[in-house]
Amino acid sequence: MPACCRISVKAARVHRHNGLITARRVSFSHSSQSFKARIFMSSVVVVGSFNVDHVWRCDALPLPGATIAGRYSTGPGGKGFNQAVAAARAGAKTHFLCALGDDAGGALARSLAAQDGFALIAEPSNEPTGTGGIYVDGHGRNTIVIGAGANAVLSPAFIDNQRPLIAAAKVLLAQLESPAETIESALALAHECGVLTVLNAAPANAPTSIGLLKLSDVLTPNETEFAALLGRHVGERINADNVAALDGNTLHSLCRKLLPGGSVVVTLGAVGAFISHAEEQLRGDTQAHYRVRAESAQTIDTTGAGDAFNGALVASLAQLPAAGFATHVRFATRYAARSTEVEGAAVSMPRLRADD
């Protein structure tokens, strides 16, 4: 029996704070499935960041030294929160683990999570809630600056306190806007408890290690992140702009070098996605590598499209465990395309269930 499942049910304590449920010193045996479902009712756990996004929209992105006019708006964001919203709106019972400041941004996160029907469990921080500055041009392309704030102090100890919650999940999803050691702790704990792990290796400049990658059952970089990981960990130098044009065998070989025992999904924007599996783990597919075309969309804003893809992917994995992996990727691709037809990040996530 995994260590994460060895605490007596008699020690269970469920606490409510600001309308949110947290659990401490709770665990269960594998035979107590009804207890897990009754207490946690979660199929997806997302570990990551919440930001208050400040967005400027303009015809063209400003050059250094330039001042231009644009339209301003503000709203929720952060890769973790965006992905949690997407997972919830795609039909998965979702918990979001994060760190928040004692400020208006933290209150906003809690309020919006409640409105979307997923549980937010936050580590309190003396740092301000994270912020993001997003600049979007007339073609929907974006440039982003992040102020990490509380996201930078999400701790491994806090994650360890959520062992029962993570052990009850079907899938754990994480990104790299939180400390690397915290994300590694979350992935390791999920692995220990037999929970499928998905790592969205974003942003591209975030620190990573081979040990972190090996804890990922599924790795989901975009072209830029894929190129960065290859250069950092494999010694392969490729131009991110050329990734989509590489032939399937070359891409598959690079993916196998990067994550020999797992699956890699390289998202390719308007081109779609490339999928590479380890030969011994095809996840219900008949091919070790293949491409999935992008869905057509009337694109307005690509902000959060990658987060939409990842949230939808884990929602589909959790709700349709018997389906082949290609089914999950096709749904995620369709979901991400729909998200680009609405302005914003978290607010753009469509209500489109994976199991409909």
ChimeraX attribute file (.defattr): number of C-alpha atoms within 10 A of each C-alpha:
attribute: neighborCount
match mode: 1-to-1
recipient: residues
	/A:1	9
	/A:2	13
	/A:3	12
	/A:4	20
	/A:5	19
	/A:6	14
	/A:7	15
	/A:8	12
	/A:9	15
	/A:10	10
	/A:11	12
	/A:12	16
	/A:13	11
	/A:14	12
	/A:15	11
	/A:16	9
	/A:17	8
	/A:18	8
	/A:19	12
	/A:20	15
	/A:21	14
	/A:22	18
	/A:23	19
	/A:24	16
	/A:25	16
	/A:26	22
	/A:27	26
	/A:28	21
	/A:29	17
	/A:30	16
	/A:31	8
	/A:32	11
	/A:33	11
	/A:34	10
	/A:35	16
	/A:36	20
	/A:37	13
	/A:38	9
	/A:39	16
	/A:40	20
	/A:41	17
	/A:42	23
	/A:43	25
	/A:44	30
	/A:45	30
	/A:46	29
	/A:47	29
	/A:48	27
	/A:49	31
	/A:50	30
	/A:51	30
	/A:52	22
	/A:53	25
	/A:54	18
	/A:55	21
	/A:56	18
	/A:57	21
	/A:58	18
	/A:59	14
	/A:60	17
	/A:61	18
	/A:62	13
	/A:63	8
	/A:64	6
	/A:65	5
	/A:66	7
	/A:67	8
	/A:68	10
	/A:69	11
	/A:70	15
	/A:71	11
	/A:72	12
	/A:73	11
	/A:74	14
	/A:75	17
	/A:76	21
	/A:77	27
	/A:78	25
	/A:79	30
	/A:80	30
	/A:81	28
	/A:82	29
	/A:83	35
	/A:84	37
	/A:85	34
	/A:86	37
	/A:87	36
	/A:88	27
	/A:89	24
	/A:90	28
	/A:91	21
	/A:92	28
	/A:93	22
	/A:94	27
	/A:95	28
	/A:96	23
	/A:97	24
	/A:98	25
	/A:99	29
	/A:100	30
	/A:101	20
	/A:102	14
	/A:103	13
	/A:104	12
	/A:105	21
	/A:106	22
	/A:107	14
	/A:108	16
	/A:109	22
	/A:110	19
	/A:111	14
	/A:112	17
	/A:113	21
	/A:114	14
	/A:115	9
	/A:116	13
	/A:117	14
	/A:118	22
	/A:119	23
	/A:120	24
	/A:121	22
	/A:122	19
	/A:123	17
	/A:124	17
	/A:125	19
	/A:126	13
	/A:127	17
	/A:128	20
	/A:129	28
	/A:130	24
	/A:131	23
	/A:132	21
	/A:133	16
	/A:134	20
	/A:135	23
	/A:136	25
	/A:137	18
	/A:138	13
	/A:139	13
	/A:140	19
	/A:141	15
	/A:142	19
	/A:143	11
	/A:144	13
	/A:145	12
	/A:146	15
	/A:147	16
	/A:148	20
	/A:149	21
	/A:150	26
	/A:151	28
	/A:152	19
	/A:153	19
	/A:154	27
	/A:155	19
	/A:156	16
	/A:157	12
	/A:158	18
	/A:159	21
	/A:160	17
	/A:161	15
	/A:162	21
	/A:163	22
	/A:164	24
	/A:165	25
	/A:166	29
	/A:167	26
	/A:168	27
	/A:169	25
	/A:170	21
	/A:171	24
	/A:172	27
	/A:173	30
	/A:174	28
	/A:175	25
	/A:176	24
	/A:177	23
	/A:178	25
	/A:179	18
	/A:180	20
	/A:181	15
	/A:182	23
	/A:183	24
	/A:184	23
	/A:185	18
	/A:186	28
	/A:187	29
	/A:188	19
	/A:189	24
	/A:190	27
	/A:191	19
	/A:192	15
	/A:193	21
	/A:194	16
	/A:195	21
	/A:196	21
	/A:197	23
	/A:198	25
	/A:199	24
	/A:200	22
	/A:201	23
	/A:202	21
	/A:203	16
	/A:204	17
	/A:205	12
	/A:206	16
	/A:207	16
	/A:208	17
	/A:209	12
	/A:210	13
	/A:211	10
	/A:212	17
	/A:213	21
	/A:214	18
	/A:215	24
	/A:216	27
	/A:217	19
	/A:218	22
	/A:219	26
	/A:220	26
	/A:221	24
	/A:222	24
	/A:223	22
	/A:224	21
	/A:225	21
	/A:226	27
	/A:227	21
	/A:228	24
	/A:229	25
	/A:230	17
	/A:231	14
	/A:232	16
	/A:233	14
	/A:234	15
	/A:235	12
	/A:236	14
	/A:237	12
	/A:238	15
	/A:239	11
	/A:240	14
	/A:241	11
	/A:242	11
	/A:243	19
	/A:244	19
	/A:245	10
	/A:246	10
	/A:247	9
	/A:248	16
	/A:249	12
	/A:250	11
	/A:251	20
	/A:252	21
	/A:253	13
	/A:254	19
	/A:255	26
	/A:256	18
	/A:257	15
	/A:258	25
	/A:259	22
	/A:260	16
	/A:261	18
	/A:262	23
	/A:263	27
	/A:264	28
	/A:265	22
	/A:266	24
	/A:267	27
	/A:268	22
	/A:269	18
	/A:270	14
	/A:271	14
	/A:272	19
	/A:273	22
	/A:274	24
	/A:275	24
	/A:276	28
	/A:277	25
	/A:278	18
	/A:279	15
	/A:280	9
	/A:281	13
	/A:282	17
	/A:283	19
	/A:284	13
	/A:285	15
	/A:286	11
	/A:287	13
	/A:288	16
	/A:289	22
	/A:290	18
	/A:291	18
	/A:292	17
	/A:293	16
	/A:294	19
	/A:295	17
	/A:296	11
	/A:297	14
	/A:298	11
	/A:299	15
	/A:300	18
	/A:301	23
	/A:302	23
	/A:303	25
	/A:304	26
	/A:305	26
	/A:306	28
	/A:307	30
	/A:308	33
	/A:309	28
	/A:310	33
	/A:311	31
	/A:312	36
	/A:313	29
	/A:314	32
	/A:315	33
	/A:316	26
	/A:317	23
	/A:318	25
	/A:319	21
	/A:320	15
	/A:321	14
	/A:322	10
	/A:323	14
	/A:324	15
	/A:325	21
	/A:326	18
	/A:327	18
	/A:328	22
	/A:329	27
	/A:330	21
	/A:331	22
	/A:332	28
	/A:333	29
	/A:334	20
	/A:335	27
	/A:336	30
	/A:337	27
	/A:338	22
	/A:339	32
	/A:340	25
	/A:341	19
	/A:342	18
	/A:343	19
	/A:344	25
	/A:345	29
	/A:346	27
	/A:347	17
	/A:348	23
	/A:349	32
	/A:350	21
	/A:351	16
	/A:352	18
	/A:353	19
	/A:354	24
	/A:355	13
	/A:356	6
